[in-house]
């Protein structure tokens, strides 16, 4: 079902209406970084640390020890805990100090904020939320697909010189499809909301560019493509491209930076091959990564210093205006009544999301639309 237009809302929202760091999923690091011990880094304006317990559980939490602030990323893993390198205070996956030398009682302040974690395809993701809250939606994936049936390529990264909401709005900027990406729209875009916290744009297009990548695409994949872009929570994108002879898809985890720009983490995906063909999966992923990264890196190179200005948006920008109103209306916390944590990681199973989050939002229909799920499942890679 198409999303409602927010034309009745008037002008686009002010920049101050957007959350600085939305409640959403973010990529923390590759799993291999935890092989030698804890790994800490500055992300989302704070120092966080990840570690793997002896039983294999991954935890992400604030990195500064509650005692004197030492970076736990320089510490060690002891059983199910992470040990501070300074005075050996040890914290469990729940962030609570489990033990400290020469003290029988642990002080009440000795606890750190933790974040919900999902590990998939050798990557560690965490959900940005307040202490004790559960994710507002499961870690997204292709509609109706099982992540276990896919393999992922090496993450590619680049920095977009704009805010996270400007970067996400590219998915609803029909003018830039032709101006930047050399895609000629063959029909008006279809915009809907397949699940709470998700807004999707689908459109058929003709590949008319003259870059080396587009010339190869026309020969190997076809001259026309159906693009589907789904934005989850404002900062997580699921993109698929169905060409005449090829289907491809990738995920994009967007990380707001403190200088107002956005670091983009791209993850190409491919169906896991069977039997002897599995040996060719790494080559397939490298080729998909080459084309996808080249396509997006060129966009980032061209679009420097773009800035959000709600007063400069006009009728031709209505799809973007609707997206901006939708994203500022997304709840940043769960409802007062605790919701059960979603267990599925498949985008097509988002009926598990708490139904109290289904209240219609400006510029969208927030309720899951089963017909839309069935319609688009055939277009996934």
KAPE-V975144 format. One record per backbone hydrogen bond with DSSP energy under -0.5 kcal/mol. NH is the residue of the N-H (numbers start at 0). CO is the residue of the C=O. Records with the same first field share a line. If there is no record, write none. Layout:
NH: CO  CO
//
This chain:
2: 190
8: 5
9: 6
11: 309
16: 13
17: 14
23: 21
25: 125
27: 25  123
28: 123
30: 121
32: 29
33: 30
34: 31
38: 49
40: 47
42: 40  45
45: 42
47: 40  45
48: 60
49: 38
50: 58
52: 50  56
53: 78
55: 52
58: 50
59: 114
60: 48
61: 112
62: 46
64: 62  69
68: 64
71: 62  69
73: 70
74: 71
75: 82
77: 75  80
78: 76
80: 77
81: 90
82: 75
83: 88
87: 83
89: 98
90: 81
91: 95
94: 91
96: 109
97: 89
98: 89
100: 86
102: 99
109: 106
110: 108
111: 94
114: 59
117: 124
119: 117  122
122: 119
123: 28
124: 117  122
125: 25
126: 115
127: 23  125
128: 126
132: 129
144: 141
146: 144
148: 145
149: 146
150: 269
152: 267
155: 265
157: 263
159: 157  261
160: 302
161: 159
166: 162
167: 163
168: 164
169: 165  166
170: 167
171: 168
172: 169
173: 171
175: 172
176: 172
177: 173  174
178: 174
179: 175
180: 175
181: 177
182: 176
183: 205
184: 182
185: 203
186: 203
189: 201
190: 188
191: 199
192: 0
193: 191
194: 197
197: 194
198: 230
199: 191
200: 228
201: 189
202: 226
204: 224
205: 183
206: 222
207: 181  205
208: 181
214: 210
215: 211
216: 212
217: 213
218: 214
219: 215
220: 216
221: 216
224: 204
225: 241
226: 202  224
227: 239
228: 200
229: 237
230: 198
231: 229  235
232: 196  230
234: 231
235: 231
236: 251
237: 229
238: 249
239: 227
240: 247
241: 225
242: 240  245
243: 223
244: 220
247: 240
248: 268
249: 238
250: 266
251: 236
252: 264
253: 234  251
254: 262
255: 253
256: 260
259: 256
261: 159
262: 254
263: 157  261
264: 252
265: 155  263
266: 250
268: 248
269: 150
271: 148
276: 273
277: 274
278: 275
279: 276
280: 277
283: 279
284: 280
285: 281
286: 282
287: 283
288: 284
289: 285
290: 286
291: 287
292: 288
293: 289
294: 290
295: 291
296: 292
297: 293
298: 294
299: 295
300: 296
301: 297
302: 298
303: 301
305: 160
311: 308
312: 309
316: 313
317: 314
320: 316
321: 317
322: 318
323: 319
324: 320
325: 321
326: 322
327: 323
328: 324  325
329: 326
337: 335
346: 141
347: 141
348: 345
349: 346
351: 348
352: 349
356: 353
357: 354
363: 360
365: 363
368: 193
369: 367
371: 368
372: 368
373: 369
374: 370
375: 371
376: 372
378: 375
379: 376
//
